[in-house]
Amino acid sequence: MGILDGKPQEEPFHSGEVFHLWSYLYSTKATLVTLQVLINHTGDHDLKTFLEDLLENSFTQEEQQVETILKETGIRLPPAPPDRPNVEVQDIPAGARFHDDEIAGLVQKEMITGRILCSYMMGISIREDIITMIGEFHTQKAEYESKLLTITKEKGWIVPPPINIK
């Protein structure tokens, strides 16, 4: 029996899996803080609710899952930026504040980039448990992306490319 014939959790990581899991965790920690800032800037109730849900039920869970795997395998964890305090949107000067449509665009870009990274990580992984976990992240990002698209359409924030009617 070879080293890759047993339970996936007992198989060693290859260097690409280690690098990408560590990098994914580092990026996720930064995204959590970014979402805290964007929540502070959001004036729209629906967008704020969406961002809070995204933070708690997607990125926080991803952080915990990847952190657990890295800890269990003895890989040093990346640093995390400090949490941001809650601020009332009216306390942010108008010239320094992100607008709701800009926030939606930034978050959409993050979700798209995250799905591309998840696809890549699934492609290079040889451990089934990692492929499954990252696949779940990918699916969840797609679901949140769809919810965000609905919000941006309802609010009139979406900027469609030129439409070809021919």
Contacts in CASP RR format, 6 or more apart in sequence:
PFRMAT RR
TARGET T0000
AUTHOR 0000-0000-0000
METHOD contacts of the structure
MODEL  1
MGILDGKPQEEPFHSGEVFHLWSYLYSTKATLVTLQVLINHTGDHDLKTF
LEDLLENSFTQEEQQVETILKETGIRLPPAPPDRPNVEVQDIPAGARFHD
DEIAGLVQKEMITGRILCSYMMGISIREDIITMIGEFHTQKAEYESKLLT
ITKEKGWIVPPPINIK
3 11 0 8 1.000
3 12 0 8 1.000
4 11 0 8 1.000
4 126 0 8 1.000
8 127 0 8 1.000
8 128 0 8 1.000
8 129 0 8 1.000
8 130 0 8 1.000
9 129 0 8 1.000
11 126 0 8 1.000
11 127 0 8 1.000
13 21 0 8 1.000
13 73 0 8 1.000
13 75 0 8 1.000
13 127 0 8 1.000
13 130 0 8 1.000
14 126 0 8 1.000
16 124 0 8 1.000
17 121 0 8 1.000
17 124 0 8 1.000
17 125 0 8 1.000
17 126 0 8 1.000
17 127 0 8 1.000
17 130 0 8 1.000
18 75 0 8 1.000
20 117 0 8 1.000
20 120 0 8 1.000
20 121 0 8 1.000
20 124 0 8 1.000
21 66 0 8 1.000
21 69 0 8 1.000
21 70 0 8 1.000
21 75 0 8 1.000
21 121 0 8 1.000
21 130 0 8 1.000
22 70 0 8 1.000
22 75 0 8 1.000
22 77 0 8 1.000
22 78 0 8 1.000
23 78 0 8 1.000
24 62 0 8 1.000
24 66 0 8 1.000
24 117 0 8 1.000
24 121 0 8 1.000
25 63 0 8 1.000
25 66 0 8 1.000
25 67 0 8 1.000
25 70 0 8 1.000
25 77 0 8 1.000
25 78 0 8 1.000
26 78 0 8 1.000
26 79 0 8 1.000
27 117 0 8 1.000
28 59 0 8 1.000
28 62 0 8 1.000
28 63 0 8 1.000
28 66 0 8 1.000
29 63 0 8 1.000
29 78 0 8 1.000
29 79 0 8 1.000
29 80 0 8 1.000
29 81 0 8 1.000
30 81 0 8 1.000
31 59 0 8 1.000
31 110 0 8 1.000
32 55 0 8 1.000
32 59 0 8 1.000
32 60 0 8 1.000
32 63 0 8 1.000
32 80 0 8 1.000
33 80 0 8 1.000
33 81 0 8 1.000
33 82 0 8 1.000
33 83 0 8 1.000
33 84 0 8 1.000
34 110 0 8 1.000
35 51 0 8 1.000
35 54 0 8 1.000
35 55 0 8 1.000
35 59 0 8 1.000
35 107 0 8 1.000
36 55 0 8 1.000
36 83 0 8 1.000
36 84 0 8 1.000
37 84 0 8 1.000
38 51 0 8 1.000
38 98 0 8 1.000
38 103 0 8 1.000
38 106 0 8 1.000
38 107 0 8 1.000
39 48 0 8 1.000
39 51 0 8 1.000
39 52 0 8 1.000
39 55 0 8 1.000
40 84 0 8 1.000
40 86 0 8 1.000
40 87 0 8 1.000
40 88 0 8 1.000
40 89 0 8 1.000
40 92 0 8 1.000
41 89 0 8 1.000
41 92 0 8 1.000
41 97 0 8 1.000
41 98 0 8 1.000
41 103 0 8 1.000
42 48 0 8 1.000
42 51 0 8 1.000
42 89 0 8 1.000
42 100 0 8 1.000
42 103 0 8 1.000
43 89 0 8 1.000
43 100 0 8 1.000
44 100 0 8 1.000
44 155 0 8 1.000
46 151 0 8 1.000
46 154 0 8 1.000
46 155 0 8 1.000
47 100 0 8 1.000
47 103 0 8 1.000
47 104 0 8 1.000
47 151 0 8 1.000
47 155 0 8 1.000
50 144 0 8 1.000
50 147 0 8 1.000
50 148 0 8 1.000
50 151 0 8 1.000
51 103 0 8 1.000
51 107 0 8 1.000
54 107 0 8 1.000
54 144 0 8 1.000
58 140 0 8 1.000
58 141 0 8 1.000
58 144 0 8 1.000
62 137 0 8 1.000
65 133 0 8 1.000
66 133 0 8 1.000
67 77 0 8 1.000
69 130 0 8 1.000
69 133 0 8 1.000
70 76 0 8 1.000
70 77 0 8 1.000
71 77 0 8 1.000
89 97 0 8 1.000
98 106 0 8 1.000
100 155 0 8 1.000
100 157 0 8 1.000
101 152 0 8 1.000
101 155 0 8 1.000
101 156 0 8 1.000
101 157 0 8 1.000
104 148 0 8 1.000
104 151 0 8 1.000
104 152 0 8 1.000
104 155 0 8 1.000
104 157 0 8 1.000
105 152 0 8 1.000
105 157 0 8 1.000
107 148 0 8 1.000
108 145 0 8 1.000
108 148 0 8 1.000
108 149 0 8 1.000
108 152 0 8 1.000
111 141 0 8 1.000
111 144 0 8 1.000
111 145 0 8 1.000
111 148 0 8 1.000
112 145 0 8 1.000
114 141 0 8 1.000
115 138 0 8 1.000
115 141 0 8 1.000
115 142 0 8 1.000
115 145 0 8 1.000
118 134 0 8 1.000
118 135 0 8 1.000
118 137 0 8 1.000
118 138 0 8 1.000
118 141 0 8 1.000
119 138 0 8 1.000
121 130 0 8 1.000
121 134 0 8 1.000
122 131 0 8 1.000
122 134 0 8 1.000
122 135 0 8 1.000
122 138 0 8 1.000
123 131 0 8 1.000
125 131 0 8 1.000
125 134 0 8 1.000
149 158 0 8 1.000
151 157 0 8 1.000
152 158 0 8 1.000
END
